[in-house]
Amino acid sequence: MSHKEKSIVTLGTFDGVHLGHQKIITRLLEEADRLGYKPILVTFFPHPSHVLTPEKPLKMINSIDERVELLKKQGLEHVVIEKFTKEFSNKTALDFIKERLLGTFQMKKLIVGYDHSFGKDKQGDFNSLENFSKEFDFEIEKVTAYSVDNVTVSSSLIRGLLLEGEINKVNKYLGYNFCLFGTVVKGNQLGRKIGFNTANIVLDYPNKIVPKKGVYVVQSTIDGQIFYGMMNIGYRPTVDGTTQTIEVHFFDLNKNLYDKKIRVFVLKRLRNEYKFENIEMLKLQLEQDKKNAIDFLKFYNGKNNNK
């Protein structure tokens, strides 16, 4: 992109690229088309909490790669990742506007979400931005909140719902199915011994938020073919597990997945994690879980476009 081209910009973390974010992006693209400006989305990575309070980093809905992929699916060609550092955290909103938005991107219009603020001490709120827009001759527009059933969709809401296992609401508010991405590693192979061989997944992004412990219906594309299955997130209390694992039993799949990177879309929550009296009772429950998953999949139409 030529830096001499006029642009229209939006900026933010955009974790989740949920329906509220999609509303902002739609508006950005509409105005870019109307005005003839280049649409640019500026996002930040790492998340400020990972730099400023690394002892308690916020768990994220998306890795940065997932975020960029989702943003580009919305039709954005120009996604700019600003590296967030301690030095960057001390930059004022005015300096960022002058140096990057006006200087680098030749911004003529800025679109922000209803609650957005940026810059040192979050001084760049909408009132400040309005003043800057008059001083530096650019337009500004605020996009109102996006609500579903009178609930305002936000990244923090979705993170909370994931921790509660409310995957139906999560997928509804995201506008696509939440996913986990990682590498299949060798586990203790207990599942194979009881007829439920599993892919033990280690997440590629350690700051990825993991849904509440329990059993879920999932979908993956492996070697170009779609497979469904059920995933257990938890500590395997029946066999005295001590570390959290993510294990997926795929239906109708019989191949070695070790070292393969897979993406697992989470479709539905089936139940909590329980401690069973013995392995035989665990096996009976897994058979019931599989039946429940298959019953759900009979009516599932894949409308959230998992790829």
C-alpha positions in Angstrom: 0.0 0.0 0.0 1.3 3.4 -0.9 1.6 5.7 2.1 0.3 8.5 0.0 -3.1 6.9 -0.4 -5.8 8.3 1.8 -7.2 5.8 4.3 -10.0 5.0 6.6 -8.9 3.3 9.8 -10.3 1.3 12.7 -8.2 0.0 15.6 -8.4 -2.3 18.6 -7.5 -5.6 20.0 -10.4 -7.4 18.2 -9.9 -10.6 20.2 -12.5 -13.1 19.0 -13.5 -11.0 15.9 -17.1 -11.5 17.2 -20.3 -10.1 15.9 -19.7 -6.7 17.5 -16.3 -6.5 15.8 -17.8 -7.6 12.5 -20.3 -4.7 12.7 -17.4 -2.3 12.9 -15.6 -3.9 10.0 -18.7 -3.9 7.9 -19.0 -0.1 8.5 -15.3 0.4 7.7 -15.7 -1.4 4.4 -18.9 0.5 3.5 -17.3 3.9 4.2 -14.1 2.9 2.4 -16.2 2.1 -0.7 -18.3 5.2 -0.4 -15.3 7.6 0.1 -12.8 5.8 -2.1 -10.3 5.4 0.8 -8.1 2.4 1.6 -9.6 0.5 4.6 -7.0 -0.4 7.2 -7.5 -2.3 10.5 -4.8 -1.8 13.1 -4.6 -4.4 15.9 -2.2 -4.9 18.8 -0.1 -7.9 19.8 0.8 -9.1 22.4 -2.2 -8.1 24.5 -1.3 -5.3 27.0 -1.7 -7.6 30.0 0.9 -10.0 28.6 3.5 -7.1 28.7 2.4 -5.1 31.7 1.2 -7.8 34.0 2.9 -11.0 32.8 2.2 -12.7 36.1 -1.5 -12.7 35.3 -1.9 -12.6 31.5 -5.4 -12.5 30.0 -6.3 -15.7 28.2 -7.3 -14.9 24.7 -10.1 -16.2 22.4 -7.7 -16.2 19.4 -4.0 -16.5 18.7 -2.7 -13.6 16.6 -2.6 -15.9 13.5 -6.3 -16.9 14.1 -7.2 -13.3 14.6 -5.6 -12.2 11.3 -7.2 -15.1 9.4 -10.6 -14.2 10.8 -10.2 -10.5 10.0 -9.2 -11.3 6.4 -12.2 -13.5 6.1 -14.3 -10.4 6.7 -12.9 -8.9 3.5 -10.0 -6.9 4.9 -6.8 -6.7 2.8 -4.9 -4.4 5.1 -4.4 -5.7 8.6 -1.6 -3.9 10.5 -0.2 -5.5 13.7 1.3 -3.0 16.1 3.8 -4.6 18.4 2.8 -3.8 22.0 5.8 -3.2 24.3 6.3 -1.3 27.5 7.7 1.6 25.5 4.7 1.6 23.3 2.4 1.6 26.3 3.8 5.1 27.2 2.9 6.5 23.8 0.0 9.0 24.1 -3.0 8.7 21.9 -2.1 12.0 20.2 1.4 10.8 19.4 0.0 7.6 17.9 -2.5 9.5 15.8 0.1 11.9 14.5 2.9 9.5 13.9 1.0 6.4 12.6 -2.6 7.1 11.7 -1.9 10.5 10.0 1.8 10.2 9.2 2.1 6.6 7.9 -1.5 5.9 6.8 -2.7 9.3 5.7 -5.9 8.7 7.6 -8.9 10.8 6.7 -11.5 9.0 8.8 -11.4 7.0 12.0 -14.1 4.5 13.0 -14.1 3.2 16.6 -16.3 0.9 18.7 -18.7 2.3 21.3 -16.4 1.8 24.2 -13.0 2.1 22.6 -10.1 4.0 24.1 -6.3 3.8 23.5 -3.0 5.4 24.3 -1.2 6.0 27.6 -3.7 5.7 30.5 -6.4 5.2 27.8 -6.6 8.9 27.2 -7.8 8.4 23.7 -11.5 8.1 24.4 -14.2 9.3 22.1 -14.3 12.9 23.5 -10.6 13.3 23.0 -10.7 11.8 19.6 -13.4 14.3 18.6 -11.2 17.2 19.6 -8.2 15.7 17.8 -10.3 15.2 14.6 -11.2 18.9 14.5 -7.5 19.9 15.1 -6.1 17.6 12.5 -8.8 17.5 10.0 -10.1 13.9 10.0 -13.6 12.5 10.4 -14.5 10.3 13.3 -17.4 7.9 13.7 -18.5 5.8 16.7 -20.2 2.4 16.0 -22.9 1.5 18.5 -22.8 -1.8 20.5 -24.0 -5.0 18.9 -26.6 -6.8 20.9 -28.2 -10.3 20.7 -31.3 -10.8 22.7 -30.6 -7.6 24.6 -27.1 -8.8 25.5 -24.2 -6.6 24.4 -21.6 -8.8 22.7 -18.0 -8.3 23.9 -14.8 -10.2 24.1 -14.9 -10.2 27.9 -18.5 -11.7 27.9 -17.4 -14.4 25.5 -14.3 -15.3 27.6 -16.6 -15.6 30.7 -19.0 -17.8 28.8 -16.2 -20.1 27.7 -15.1 -20.6 31.3 -18.7 -21.5 32.1 -18.9 -24.0 29.2 -21.7 -22.0 27.5 -20.5 -23.0 24.1 -23.9 -22.5 22.3 -23.9 -18.8 23.4 -20.2 -18.5 22.6 -20.7 -19.7 19.0 -23.8 -17.5 18.6 -21.9 -14.4 19.7 -18.8 -15.1 17.7 -20.7 -15.8 14.5 -18.6 -18.9 14.0 -17.6 -22.0 16.0 -14.9 -21.5 18.7 -11.8 -23.6 17.9 -8.7 -25.0 19.5 -5.5 -25.5 17.5 -2.5 -27.6 18.5 -0.3 -30.6 17.9 -1.2 -34.3 18.6 1.2 -35.9 21.0 1.5 -39.3 22.6 -0.6 -39.8 25.7 -1.0 -42.7 28.1 -3.0 -44.7 25.5 -5.7 -45.6 28.1 -8.4 -44.7 25.6 -7.1 -47.2 23.1 -7.3 -50.0 25.7 -11.1 -49.3 26.3 -12.0 -48.8 22.7 -11.9 -45.0 22.6 -8.5 -44.1 21.2 -7.9 -40.4 21.5 -5.7 -37.6 20.0 -4.0 -35.8 22.9 -3.6 -32.2 21.8 -1.1 -29.7 23.1 -2.1 -26.1 22.2 0.3 -24.2 20.0 -0.7 -20.9 21.7 -0.2 -21.1 25.5 -2.4 -18.0 26.2 -5.4 -19.5 24.5 -8.5 -19.7 26.7 -9.7 -23.3 27.2 -13.4 -24.0 27.8 -14.7 -25.4 31.1 -13.8 -29.0 31.9 -16.1 -31.5 30.4 -17.1 -33.4 27.3 -17.9 -31.6 24.0 -18.9 -32.5 20.4 -16.3 -31.4 18.0 -15.4 -31.3 14.3 -12.0 -31.3 12.5 -10.8 -31.4 8.9 -7.9 -33.9 8.6 -6.2 -34.5 5.3 -9.0 -32.8 3.5 -11.8 -34.9 5.1 -14.3 -33.8 7.8 -14.4 -35.9 10.9 -16.6 -35.5 14.0 -15.9 -36.7 17.5 -16.0 -35.9 21.2 -13.5 -34.0 23.2 -12.7 -34.3 26.9 -11.1 -31.3 28.7 -10.0 -32.1 32.2 -7.8 -34.0 34.6 -9.1 -37.6 34.0 -10.0 -38.1 37.7 -11.1 -41.7 37.2 -7.4 -42.6 36.6 -6.0 -40.1 39.1 -4.8 -37.6 36.5 -2.9 -34.6 37.8 -2.6 -32.4 34.7 -5.2 -30.9 32.4 -5.4 -32.6 29.0 -7.4 -32.0 25.8 -8.2 -35.4 24.2 -10.4 -36.0 21.2 -11.9 -39.3 20.1 -12.8 -39.0 16.4 -15.6 -41.2 15.1 -14.7 -43.4 12.0 -11.1 -42.3 12.0 -8.3 -44.9 12.1 -5.0 -43.3 11.3 -1.9 -42.2 13.1 -2.2 -38.5 14.1 1.0 -38.1 16.1 2.8 -34.8 15.4 0.0 -33.6 13.2 -1.4 -30.1 13.7 -5.1 -30.1 13.9 -7.9 -27.5 14.4 -10.8 -28.6 16.5 -14.1 -26.8 16.3 -16.3 -27.0 19.4 -19.9 -27.6 18.5 -21.8 -28.5 21.7 -21.2 -29.3 25.4 -22.4 -32.7 26.5 -21.6 -32.9 30.2 -19.3 -32.1 33.1 -16.2 -34.2 33.9 -16.9 -36.8 36.5 -14.9 -39.3 38.5 -16.2 -42.8 37.9 -15.9 -45.7 40.3 -14.0 -47.8 37.8 -12.8 -48.0 34.2 -15.8 -50.1 33.2 -18.3 -47.4 34.3 -16.2 -44.8 32.5 -16.4 -46.9 29.3 -20.2 -47.1 29.7 -20.5 -43.3 30.0 -18.2 -42.8 27.0 -20.5 -45.1 24.9 -23.5 -42.9 26.1 -21.6 -39.7 25.2 -20.9 -41.1 21.7 -24.6 -41.9 21.2 -25.6 -38.4 22.4 -23.0 -36.8 20.1 -24.2 -38.7 17.1 -27.8 -37.9 17.9 -26.8 -34.2 18.0 -24.9 -34.5 14.7 -27.9 -35.9 12.9 -29.5 -32.4 13.1 -26.3 -30.4 12.9 -26.0 -28.6 9.5 -22.5 -27.1 9.9 -23.9 -23.6 9.3 -21.0 -21.9 11.0 -18.6 -22.7 8.1 -15.8 -24.5 9.9 -12.7 -24.8 7.8 
